[in-house]
Amino acid sequence: MPKLTKILVLAFLSTVTSVTGLVAQTSSEIPKFTLTLTADNPEVILGSNIEIWIKITNISEDTLTLVFSREDNVEGGYQYEVRDEQGAMAAKVAEHNPPMGGVGSSTRGILKPGDSIGSGTQISDVYQFDRPGKYTIQVSRKLPGMPLVQSNIITITVLPAPPPPAQQ
């Protein structure tokens, strides 16, 4: 009987240790960086290129090693979410479906505590802004061993194209 008691005690302690480990893992998932989106032109004419700026800031006390990839005019390593006024996901541009199929490059970079780095992305190369209206854009990024970080949401207003000039 004492052998069975020891087995039960060990089983109980291993369960408690596992649960404690899970709690510790969950509570330590504090983001080490922030993402901030901006747009130089929050209003554009239908058919214009739309460029957004993504800034990543190291808010931790650790040095972060990041991989920056770029294909054509699009910054890689981010998940993009573009929605129209009704909340529906915007359609992807055909040549970027699946995304990241063209010519690209990648570099490894170091981001020291408190430092930021930004890059521009021509989001209209990936998503269709084919109707006048308001579109919301948000990006997210996940680094190994860290939680998913989401940016702020920005709004781009696509205005109707002006009518062609009258012929004389």
Sequence and secondary structure as in RCSB ss.txt:
>XXXX:A:sequence
MPKLTKILVLAFLSTVTSVTGLVAQTSSEIPKFTLTLTADNPEVILGSNIEIWIKITNISEDTLTLVFSREDNVE
GGYQYEVRDEQGAMAAKVAEHNPPMGGVGSSTRGILKPGDSIGSGTQISDVYQFDRPGKYTIQVSRKLPGMPLVQ
SNIITITVLPAPPPPAQQ
>XXXX:A:secstr
 HHHHHHHHHHHHHHHHHHHHHHHHHHT   SEEEEEE S SEEETT   EEEEEEEE SSS EEEEEEEETTEE
 S EEEEE TTS B  B GGGSSSS SSEEEEEEEE TT EEEEEEEGGGTB   SSEEEEEEEEE  TTS  EE
   EEEEEE         
